[in-house]
Amino acid sequence: MAKMLRITLVKSTIGSKPQHRKTIEALGLKKIRQVVEKQDNPQMRGMVEKVKHLVKVEEI
């Protein structure tokens, strides 16, 4: 079984850089406290690293 990441949007994207907004959108997040589960791979880790101040990440 592949490792997964549970990503939760915990802070609004209002006032954040357009690149950060695009990254949040690409992760599939729209609303605060929305949760998505994604494969744990270098691409996802890189996206999460860019917006780590807006999201909470758990390994599952």
N, CA, C and O atoms as a Tripos MOL2 file, in Angstrom:
@<TRIPOS>MOLECULE
protein
  240   239    60     0     0
PROTEIN
NO_CHARGES

@<TRIPOS>ATOM
      1 N           0.8460   -1.1910    0.0000 N.3       1 MET1
      2 CA          0.0000    0.0000    0.0000 C.3       1 MET1
      3 C           0.8860    1.2490    0.0000 C.2       1 MET1
      4 O           1.8100    1.3710    0.8040 O.2       1 MET1
      5 N           0.5920    2.1540   -0.9010 N.am      2 ALA2
      6 CA          1.3750    3.3820   -1.0090 C.3       2 ALA2
      7 C           1.0310    4.3280    0.1390 C.2       2 ALA2
      8 O          -0.1040    4.3680    0.6150 O.2       2 ALA2
      9 N           2.0220    5.0750    0.5650 N.am      3 LYS3
     10 CA          1.7700    6.0460    1.6250 C.3       3 LYS3
     11 C           0.9200    7.1810    1.0800 C.2       3 LYS3
     12 O           0.9870    7.5200   -0.1010 O.2       3 LYS3
     13 N           0.1280    7.7520    1.9550 N.am      4 MET4
     14 CA         -0.7590    8.8470    1.5710 C.3       4 MET4
     15 C          -0.5120   10.0320    2.4950 C.2       4 MET4
     16 O          -0.0270    9.8810    3.6160 O.2       4 MET4
     17 N          -0.8570   11.2030    1.9980 N.am      5 LEU5
     18 CA         -0.8030   12.4210    2.7930 C.3       5 LEU5
     19 C          -2.2190   12.9480    2.9440 C.2       5 LEU5
     20 O          -2.9610   13.0370    1.9660 O.2       5 LEU5
     21 N          -2.5950   13.2970    4.1650 N.am      6 ARG6
     22 CA         -3.8790   13.9630    4.4140 C.3       6 ARG6
     23 C          -3.5660   15.4490    4.5650 C.2       6 ARG6
     24 O          -2.8930   15.8510    5.5150 O.2       6 ARG6
     25 N          -4.0490   16.2530    3.6390 N.am      7 ILE7
     26 CA         -3.7380   17.6820    3.5990 C.3       7 ILE7
     27 C          -5.0020   18.4580    3.9270 C.2       7 ILE7
     28 O          -6.0400   18.2660    3.2940 O.2       7 ILE7
     29 N          -4.9100   19.3430    4.9240 N.am      8 THR8
     30 CA         -6.0430   20.1370    5.3820 C.3       8 THR8
     31 C          -5.7070   21.6100    5.2230 C.2       8 THR8
     32 O          -4.6540   22.0590    5.6770 O.2       8 THR8
     33 N          -6.5960   22.3700    4.5790 N.am      9 LEU9
     34 CA         -6.4120   23.8130    4.4690 C.3       9 LEU9
     35 C          -6.8310   24.4370    5.7940 C.2       9 LEU9
     36 O          -7.9850   24.3090    6.2030 O.2       9 LEU9
     37 N          -5.9010   25.1130    6.4660 N.am     10 VAL10
     38 CA         -6.2010   25.6670    7.7910 C.3      10 VAL10
     39 C          -6.1950   27.1950    7.8010 C.2      10 VAL10
     40 O          -6.5950   27.8030    8.7950 O.2      10 VAL10
     41 N          -5.7520   27.8200    6.7220 N.am     11 LYS11
     42 CA         -5.6830   29.2700    6.6850 C.3      11 LYS11
     43 C          -6.1650   29.7460    5.3210 C.2      11 LYS11
     44 O          -5.9440   29.0760    4.3120 O.2      11 LYS11
     45 N          -6.8210   30.8950    5.2900 N.am     12 SER12
     46 CA         -7.3600   31.4400    4.0510 C.3      12 SER12
     47 C          -6.2510   31.8480    3.0910 C.2      12 SER12
     48 O          -5.1510   32.2120    3.5080 O.2      12 SER12
     49 N          -6.5590   31.7820    1.7950 N.am     13 THR13
     50 CA         -5.5940   32.2140    0.7800 C.3      13 THR13
     51 C          -5.7350   33.7010    0.4600 C.2      13 THR13
     52 O          -5.0010   34.2320   -0.3730 O.2      13 THR13
     53 N          -6.6770   34.3690    1.1210 N.am     14 ILE14
     54 CA         -6.8340   35.8080    0.9050 C.3      14 ILE14
     55 C          -5.5470   36.5110    1.3270 C.2      14 ILE14
     56 O          -5.0550   36.3050    2.4360 O.2      14 ILE14
     57 N          -5.0160   37.3250    0.4540 N.am     15 GLY15
     58 CA         -3.8030   38.0670    0.7560 C.3      15 GLY15
     59 C          -2.5210   37.3020    0.4710 C.2      15 GLY15
     60 O          -1.4300   37.8540    0.6080 O.2      15 GLY15
     61 N          -2.6380   36.0370    0.0750 N.am     16 SER16
     62 CA         -1.4240   35.2760   -0.2220 C.3      16 SER16
     63 C          -1.0350   35.4700   -1.6880 C.2      16 SER16
     64 O          -1.8260   35.9670   -2.4900 O.2      16 SER16
     65 N           0.1700   35.0790   -2.0200 N.am     17 LYS17
     66 CA          0.6950   35.2660   -3.3730 C.3      17 LYS17
     67 C          -0.1170   34.4490   -4.3740 C.2      17 LYS17
     68 O          -0.5970   33.3640   -4.0430 O.2      17 LYS17
     69 N          -0.2730   34.9580   -5.5880 N.am     18 PRO18
     70 CA         -1.0180   34.2070   -6.6130 C.3      18 PRO18
     71 C          -0.4600   32.8020   -6.8440 C.2      18 PRO18
     72 O          -1.2250   31.8710   -7.0970 O.2      18 PRO18
     73 N           0.8500   32.6380   -6.7630 N.am     19 GLN19
     74 CA          1.4660   31.3160   -6.9460 C.3      19 GLN19
     75 C           1.0110   30.3600   -5.8410 C.2      19 GLN19
     76 O           0.7840   29.1770   -6.0980 O.2      19 GLN19
     77 N           0.8750   30.8740   -4.6080 N.am     20 HIS20
     78 CA          0.4120   30.0320   -3.4980 C.3      20 HIS20
     79 C          -1.0540   29.6540   -3.6940 C.2      20 HIS20
     80 O          -1.4520   28.5260   -3.4040 O.2      20 HIS20
     81 N          -1.8500   30.5930   -4.1830 N.am     21 ARG21
     82 CA         -3.2650   30.2960   -4.4460 C.3      21 ARG21
     83 C          -3.3940   29.1990   -5.4920 C.2      21 ARG21
     84 O          -4.2110   28.2900   -5.3460 O.2      21 ARG21
     85 N          -2.5860   29.2810   -6.5470 N.am     22 LYS22
     86 CA         -2.6120   28.2700   -7.6080 C.3      22 LYS22
     87 C          -2.2020   26.8970   -7.0620 C.2      22 LYS22
     88 O          -2.7680   25.8770   -7.4550 O.2      22 LYS22
     89 N          -1.2250   26.8740   -6.1620 N.am     23 THR23
     90 CA         -0.7790   25.6190   -5.5780 C.3      23 THR23
     91 C          -1.8840   24.9900   -4.7380 C.2      23 THR23
     92 O          -2.1270   23.7860   -4.8270 O.2      23 THR23
     93 N          -2.5550   25.8040   -3.9210 N.am     24 ILE24
     94 CA         -3.6850   25.3110   -3.1120 C.3      24 ILE24
     95 C          -4.7660   24.7490   -4.0290 C.2      24 ILE24
     96 O          -5.3180   23.6820   -3.7610 O.2      24 ILE24
     97 N          -5.0660   25.4620   -5.1020 N.am     25 GLU25
     98 CA         -6.0780   25.0120   -6.0510 C.3      25 GLU25
     99 C          -5.6590   23.6910   -6.7120 C.2      25 GLU25
    100 O          -6.4820   22.7960   -6.9020 O.2      25 GLU25
    101 N          -4.3730   23.5830   -7.0580 N.am     26 ALA26
    102 CA         -3.8620   22.3680   -7.6890 C.3      26 ALA26
    103 C          -3.9180   21.1690   -6.7360 C.2      26 ALA26
    104 O          -4.0460   20.0270   -7.1760 O.2      26 ALA26
    105 N          -3.8240   21.4330   -5.4400 N.am     27 LEU27
    106 CA         -3.9550   20.3620   -4.4480 C.3      27 LEU27
    107 C          -5.4110   19.9220   -4.2960 C.2      27 LEU27
    108 O          -5.6850   18.8900   -3.6830 O.2      27 LEU27
    109 N          -6.3450   20.6980   -4.8490 N.am     28 GLY28
    110 CA         -7.7600   20.3430   -4.7780 C.3      28 GLY28
    111 C          -8.4690   20.9380   -3.5880 C.2      28 GLY28
    112 O          -9.5440   20.4740   -3.2090 O.2      28 GLY28
    113 N          -7.8770   21.9690   -2.9850 N.am     29 LEU29
    114 CA         -8.4690   22.5980   -1.8050 C.3      29 LEU29
    115 C          -9.1630   23.8950   -2.1870 C.2      29 LEU29
    116 O          -8.6270   24.7030   -2.9460 O.2      29 LEU29
    117 N         -10.3700   24.0830   -1.6480 N.am     30 LYS30
    118 CA        -11.1260   25.2980   -1.9300 C.3      30 LYS30
    119 C         -11.5410   26.0270   -0.6600 C.2      30 LYS30
    120 O         -11.4860   27.2550   -0.5950 O.2      30 LYS30
    121 N         -11.9550   25.2710    0.3440 N.am     31 LYS31
    122 CA        -12.4860   25.8830    1.5680 C.3      31 LYS31
    123 C         -11.6290   25.5330    2.7770 C.2      31 LYS31
    124 O         -10.9700   24.4940    2.8090 O.2      31 LYS31
    125 N         -11.6520   26.4100    3.7600 N.am     32 ILE32
    126 CA        -10.9250   26.1610    4.9990 C.3      32 ILE32
    127 C         -11.4980   24.9160    5.6700 C.2      32 ILE32
    128 O         -12.7110   24.7040    5.6650 O.2      32 ILE32
    129 N         -10.6310   24.1020    6.2400 N.am     33 ARG33
    130 CA        -10.9340   22.8240    6.8870 C.3      33 ARG33
    131 C         -11.3040   21.7290    5.8980 C.2      33 ARG33
    132 O         -11.7030   20.6390    6.3090 O.2      33 ARG33
    133 N         -11.1790   21.9990    4.5940 N.am     34 GLN34
    134 CA        -11.3760   20.9470    3.6030 C.3      34 GLN34
    135 C         -10.1670   20.0190    3.6430 C.2      34 GLN34
    136 O          -9.0350   20.4720    3.8110 O.2      34 GLN34
    137 N         -10.4100   18.7190    3.4890 N.am     35 VAL35
    138 CA         -9.3520   17.7180    3.5740 C.3      35 VAL35
    139 C          -9.2810   16.9500    2.2590 C.2      35 VAL35
    140 O         -10.3050   16.5470    1.7060 O.2      35 VAL35
    141 N          -8.0560   16.7510    1.7630 N.am     36 VAL36
    142 CA         -7.8420   15.8890    0.6030 C.3      36 VAL36
    143 C          -6.7640   14.8750    0.9580 C.2      36 VAL36
    144 O          -5.8930   15.1420    1.7860 O.2      36 VAL36
    145 N          -6.8310   13.7180    0.3290 N.am     37 GLU37
    146 CA         -5.8060   12.6960    0.5190 C.3      37 GLU37
    147 C          -5.1010   12.4840   -0.8100 C.2      37 GLU37
    148 O          -5.7340   12.1950   -1.8260 O.2      37 GLU37
    149 N          -3.7830   12.6310   -0.7910 N.am     38 LYS38
    150 CA         -2.9700   12.5310   -2.0040 C.3      38 LYS38
    151 C          -1.8520   11.5260   -1.7880 C.2      38 LYS38
    152 O          -1.4580   11.2460   -0.6550 O.2      38 LYS38
    153 N          -1.3450   10.9860   -2.8930 N.am     39 GLN39
    154 CA         -0.1970   10.0830   -2.8350 C.3      39 GLN39
    155 C           1.0030   10.8210   -2.2660 C.2      39 GLN39
    156 O           1.1910   12.0070   -2.5390 O.2      39 GLN39
    157 N           1.8150   10.1290   -1.4800 N.am     40 ASP40
    158 CA          3.0380   10.7170   -0.9330 C.3      40 ASP40
    159 C           4.1480   10.5150   -1.9600 C.2      40 ASP40
    160 O           4.7060    9.4240   -2.0840 O.2      40 ASP40
    161 N           4.4580   11.5820   -2.6930 N.am     41 ASN41
    162 CA          5.5400   11.5250   -3.6670 C.3      41 ASN41
    163 C           6.2640   12.8750   -3.6680 C.2      41 ASN41
    164 O           5.7730   13.8340   -3.0720 O.2      41 ASN41
    165 N           7.4120   12.9630   -4.3230 N.am     42 PRO42
    166 CA          8.1870   14.2160   -4.2900 C.3      42 PRO42
    167 C           7.4260   15.4320   -4.8270 C.2      42 PRO42
    168 O           7.6320   16.5500   -4.3550 O.2      42 PRO42
    169 N           6.5450   15.2170   -5.8160 N.am     43 GLN43
    170 CA          5.7800   16.3340   -6.3650 C.3      43 GLN43
    171 C           4.8270   16.9140   -5.3170 C.2      43 GLN43
    172 O           4.7440   18.1310   -5.1520 O.2      43 GLN43
    173 N           4.1100   16.0340   -4.6110 N.am     44 MET44
    174 CA          3.1790   16.4910   -3.5750 C.3      44 MET44
    175 C           3.9320   17.1490   -2.4260 C.2      44 MET44
    176 O           3.5060   18.1790   -1.9040 O.2      44 MET44
    177 N           5.0630   16.5440   -2.0320 N.am     45 ARG45
    178 CA          5.8710   17.1210   -0.9470 C.3      45 ARG45
    179 C           6.3350   18.5260   -1.3150 C.2      45 ARG45
    180 O           6.3500   19.4170   -0.4650 O.2      45 ARG45
    181 N           6.7140   18.7300   -2.5770 N.am     46 GLY46
    182 CA          7.1570   20.0440   -3.0310 C.3      46 GLY46
    183 C           6.0430   21.0640   -2.9890 C.2      46 GLY46
    184 O           6.2500   22.2050   -2.5760 O.2      46 GLY46
    185 N           4.8430   20.6510   -3.4230 N.am     47 MET47
    186 CA          3.6940   21.5560   -3.3990 C.3      47 MET47
    187 C           3.3520   21.9410   -1.9640 C.2      47 MET47
    188 O           3.0910   23.1070   -1.6690 O.2      47 MET47
    189 N           3.3570   20.9490   -1.0750 N.am     48 VAL48
    190 CA          3.0360   21.1980    0.3310 C.3      48 VAL48
    191 C           4.0820   22.1230    0.9590 C.2      48 VAL48
    192 O           3.7410   22.9960    1.7570 O.2      48 VAL48
    193 N           5.3390   21.9340    0.6040 N.am     49 GLU49
    194 CA          6.4200   22.7690    1.1490 C.3      49 GLU49
    195 C           6.2160   24.2430    0.7860 C.2      49 GLU49
    196 O           6.5170   25.1260    1.5900 O.2      49 GLU49
    197 N           5.7090   24.5100   -0.4150 N.am     50 LYS50
    198 CA          5.4750   25.8880   -0.8620 C.3      50 LYS50
    199 C           4.3920   26.5820   -0.0410 C.2      50 LYS50
    200 O           4.4500   27.7940    0.1690 O.2      50 LYS50
    201 N           3.4070   25.8190    0.4210 N.am     51 VAL51
    202 CA          2.2610   26.4210    1.1210 C.3      51 VAL51
    203 C           2.1250   25.8850    2.5450 C.2      51 VAL51
    204 O           1.0200   25.8200    3.0850 O.2      51 VAL51
    205 N           3.2510   25.5010    3.1490 N.am     52 LYS52
    206 CA          3.2000   24.8870    4.4830 C.3      52 LYS52
    207 C           2.6080   25.8120    5.5400 C.2      52 LYS52
    208 O           2.1480   25.3410    6.5800 O.2      52 LYS52
    209 N           2.6120   27.1350    5.2890 N.am     53 HIS53
    210 CA          2.0310   28.0770    6.2410 C.3      53 HIS53
    211 C           0.5050   28.1330    6.1340 C.2      53 HIS53
    212 O          -0.1460   28.7580    6.9710 O.2      53 HIS53
    213 N          -0.0710   27.4920    5.1220 N.am     54 LEU54
    214 CA         -1.5230   27.5080    4.9180 C.3      54 LEU54
    215 C          -2.1830   26.1580    5.1820 C.2      54 LEU54
    216 O          -3.4040   26.0820    5.3170 O.2      54 LEU54
    217 N          -1.3800   25.0860    5.2570 N.am     55 VAL55
    218 CA         -1.9530   23.7480    5.3630 C.3      55 VAL55
    219 C          -1.3950   22.9690    6.5490 C.2      55 VAL55
    220 O          -0.3500   23.3050    7.1070 O.2      55 VAL55
    221 N          -2.1260   21.9180    6.9130 N.am     56 LYS56
    222 CA         -1.6600   20.9490    7.9150 C.3      56 LYS56
    223 C          -1.5520   19.6110    7.1930 C.2      56 LYS56
    224 O          -2.4590   19.2280    6.4540 O.2      56 LYS56
    225 N          -0.4570   18.9050    7.4040 N.am     57 VAL57
    226 CA         -0.2120   17.6450    6.6830 C.3      57 VAL57
    227 C          -0.0200   16.5200    7.6710 C.2      57 VAL57
    228 O           0.6990   16.6660    8.6590 O.2      57 VAL57
    229 N          -0.6700   15.3860    7.4040 N.am     58 GLU58
    230 CA         -0.5160   14.1730    8.2130 C.3      58 GLU58
    231 C          -0.1870   13.0230    7.2660 C.2      58 GLU58
    232 O          -0.7490   12.9320    6.1750 O.2      58 GLU58
    233 N           0.7210   12.1490    7.6830 N.am     59 GLU59
    234 CA          0.9990   10.9290    6.9350 C.3      59 GLU59
    235 C           0.0200    9.8560    7.3940 C.2      59 GLU59
    236 O          -0.1770    9.6530    8.5920 O.2      59 GLU59
    237 N          -0.5890    9.1730    6.4330 N.am     60 ILE60
    238 CA         -1.5310    8.0960    6.7820 C.3      60 ILE60
    239 C          -1.1730    6.8310    6.0350 C.2      60 ILE60
    240 O          -1.8440    5.8110    6.1910 O.2      60 ILE60
@<TRIPOS>BOND
     1     1     2 1
     2     2     3 1
     3     3     4 2
     4     3     5 am
     5     5     6 1
     6     6     7 1
     7     7     8 2
     8     7     9 am
     9     9    10 1
    10    10    11 1
    11    11    12 2
    12    11    13 am
    13    13    14 1
    14    14    15 1
    15    15    16 2
    16    15    17 am
    17    17    18 1
    18    18    19 1
    19    19    20 2
    20    19    21 am
    21    21    22 1
    22    22    23 1
    23    23    24 2
    24    23    25 am
    25    25    26 1
    26    26    27 1
    27    27    28 2
    28    27    29 am
    29    29    30 1
    30    30    31 1
    31    31    32 2
    32    31    33 am
    33    33    34 1
    34    34    35 1
    35    35    36 2
    36    35    37 am
    37    37    38 1
    38    38    39 1
    39    39    40 2
    40    39    41 am
    41    41    42 1
    42    42    43 1
    43    43    44 2
    44    43    45 am
    45    45    46 1
    46    46    47 1
    47    47    48 2
    48    47    49 am
    49    49    50 1
    50    50    51 1
    51    51    52 2
    52    51    53 am
    53    53    54 1
    54    54    55 1
    55    55    56 2
    56    55    57 am
    57    57    58 1
    58    58    59 1
    59    59    60 2
    60    59    61 am
    61    61    62 1
    62    62    63 1
    63    63    64 2
    64    63    65 am
    65    65    66 1
    66    66    67 1
    67    67    68 2
    68    67    69 am
    69    69    70 1
    70    70    71 1
    71    71    72 2
    72    71    73 am
    73    73    74 1
    74    74    75 1
    75    75    76 2
    76    75    77 am
    77    77    78 1
    78    78    79 1
    79    79    80 2
    80    79    81 am
    81    81    82 1
    82    82    83 1
    83    83    84 2
    84    83    85 am
    85    85    86 1
    86    86    87 1
    87    87    88 2
    88    87    89 am
    89    89    90 1
    90    90    91 1
    91    91    92 2
    92    91    93 am
    93    93    94 1
    94    94    95 1
    95    95    96 2
    96    95    97 am
    97    97    98 1
    98    98    99 1
    99    99   100 2
   100    99   101 am
   101   101   102 1
   102   102   103 1
   103   103   104 2
   104   103   105 am
   105   105   106 1
   106   106   107 1
   107   107   108 2
   108   107   109 am
   109   109   110 1
   110   110   111 1
   111   111   112 2
   112   111   113 am
   113   113   114 1
   114   114   115 1
   115   115   116 2
   116   115   117 am
   117   117   118 1
   118   118   119 1
   119   119   120 2
   120   119   121 am
   121   121   122 1
   122   122   123 1
   123   123   124 2
   124   123   125 am
   125   125   126 1
   126   126   127 1
   127   127   128 2
   128   127   129 am
   129   129   130 1
   130   130   131 1
   131   131   132 2
   132   131   133 am
   133   133   134 1
   134   134   135 1
   135   135   136 2
   136   135   137 am
   137   137   138 1
   138   138   139 1
   139   139   140 2
   140   139   141 am
   141   141   142 1
   142   142   143 1
   143   143   144 2
   144   143   145 am
   145   145   146 1
   146   146   147 1
   147   147   148 2
   148   147   149 am
   149   149   150 1
   150   150   151 1
   151   151   152 2
   152   151   153 am
   153   153   154 1
   154   154   155 1
   155   155   156 2
   156   155   157 am
   157   157   158 1
   158   158   159 1
   159   159   160 2
   160   159   161 am
   161   161   162 1
   162   162   163 1
   163   163   164 2
   164   163   165 am
   165   165   166 1
   166   166   167 1
   167   167   168 2
   168   167   169 am
   169   169   170 1
   170   170   171 1
   171   171   172 2
   172   171   173 am
   173   173   174 1
   174   174   175 1
   175   175   176 2
   176   175   177 am
   177   177   178 1
   178   178   179 1
   179   179   180 2
   180   179   181 am
   181   181   182 1
   182   182   183 1
   183   183   184 2
   184   183   185 am
   185   185   186 1
   186   186   187 1
   187   187   188 2
   188   187   189 am
   189   189   190 1
   190   190   191 1
   191   191   192 2
   192   191   193 am
   193   193   194 1
   194   194   195 1
   195   195   196 2
   196   195   197 am
   197   197   198 1
   198   198   199 1
   199   199   200 2
   200   199   201 am
   201   201   202 1
   202   202   203 1
   203   203   204 2
   204   203   205 am
   205   205   206 1
   206   206   207 1
   207   207   208 2
   208   207   209 am
   209   209   210 1
   210   210   211 1
   211   211   212 2
   212   211   213 am
   213   213   214 1
   214   214   215 1
   215   215   216 2
   216   215   217 am
   217   217   218 1
   218   218   219 1
   219   219   220 2
   220   219   221 am
   221   221   222 1
   222   222   223 1
   223   223   224 2
   224   223   225 am
   225   225   226 1
   226   226   227 1
   227   227   228 2
   228   227   229 am
   229   229   230 1
   230   230   231 1
   231   231   232 2
   232   231   233 am
   233   233   234 1
   234   234   235 1
   235   235   236 2
   236   235   237 am
   237   237   238 1
   238   238   239 1
   239   239   240 2
@<TRIPOS>SUBSTRUCTURE
     1 MET1         2 RESIDUE 1 A MET
     2 ALA2         6 RESIDUE 1 A ALA
     3 LYS3        10 RESIDUE 1 A LYS
     4 MET4        14 RESIDUE 1 A MET
     5 LEU5        18 RESIDUE 1 A LEU
     6 ARG6        22 RESIDUE 1 A ARG
     7 ILE7        26 RESIDUE 1 A ILE
     8 THR8        30 RESIDUE 1 A THR
     9 LEU9        34 RESIDUE 1 A LEU
    10 VAL10       38 RESIDUE 1 A VAL
    11 LYS11       42 RESIDUE 1 A LYS
    12 SER12       46 RESIDUE 1 A SER
    13 THR13       50 RESIDUE 1 A THR
    14 ILE14       54 RESIDUE 1 A ILE
    15 GLY15       58 RESIDUE 1 A GLY
    16 SER16       62 RESIDUE 1 A SER
    17 LYS17       66 RESIDUE 1 A LYS
    18 PRO18       70 RESIDUE 1 A PRO
    19 GLN19       74 RESIDUE 1 A GLN
    20 HIS20       78 RESIDUE 1 A HIS
    21 ARG21       82 RESIDUE 1 A ARG
    22 LYS22       86 RESIDUE 1 A LYS
    23 THR23       90 RESIDUE 1 A THR
    24 ILE24       94 RESIDUE 1 A ILE
    25 GLU25       98 RESIDUE 1 A GLU
    26 ALA26      102 RESIDUE 1 A ALA
    27 LEU27      106 RESIDUE 1 A LEU
    28 GLY28      110 RESIDUE 1 A GLY
    29 LEU29      114 RESIDUE 1 A LEU
    30 LYS30      118 RESIDUE 1 A LYS
    31 LYS31      122 RESIDUE 1 A LYS
    32 ILE32      126 RESIDUE 1 A ILE
    33 ARG33      130 RESIDUE 1 A ARG
    34 GLN34      134 RESIDUE 1 A GLN
    35 VAL35      138 RESIDUE 1 A VAL
    36 VAL36      142 RESIDUE 1 A VAL
    37 GLU37      146 RESIDUE 1 A GLU
    38 LYS38      150 RESIDUE 1 A LYS
    39 GLN39      154 RESIDUE 1 A GLN
    40 ASP40      158 RESIDUE 1 A ASP
    41 ASN41      162 RESIDUE 1 A ASN
    42 PRO42      166 RESIDUE 1 A PRO
    43 GLN43      170 RESIDUE 1 A GLN
    44 MET44      174 RESIDUE 1 A MET
    45 ARG45      178 RESIDUE 1 A ARG
    46 GLY46      182 RESIDUE 1 A GLY
    47 MET47      186 RESIDUE 1 A MET
    48 VAL48      190 RESIDUE 1 A VAL
    49 GLU49      194 RESIDUE 1 A GLU
    50 LYS50      198 RESIDUE 1 A LYS
    51 VAL51      202 RESIDUE 1 A VAL
    52 LYS52      206 RESIDUE 1 A LYS
    53 HIS53      210 RESIDUE 1 A HIS
    54 LEU54      214 RESIDUE 1 A LEU
    55 VAL55      218 RESIDUE 1 A VAL
    56 LYS56      222 RESIDUE 1 A LYS
    57 VAL57      226 RESIDUE 1 A VAL
    58 GLU58      230 RESIDUE 1 A GLU
    59 GLU59      234 RESIDUE 1 A GLU
    60 ILE60      238 RESIDUE 1 A ILE
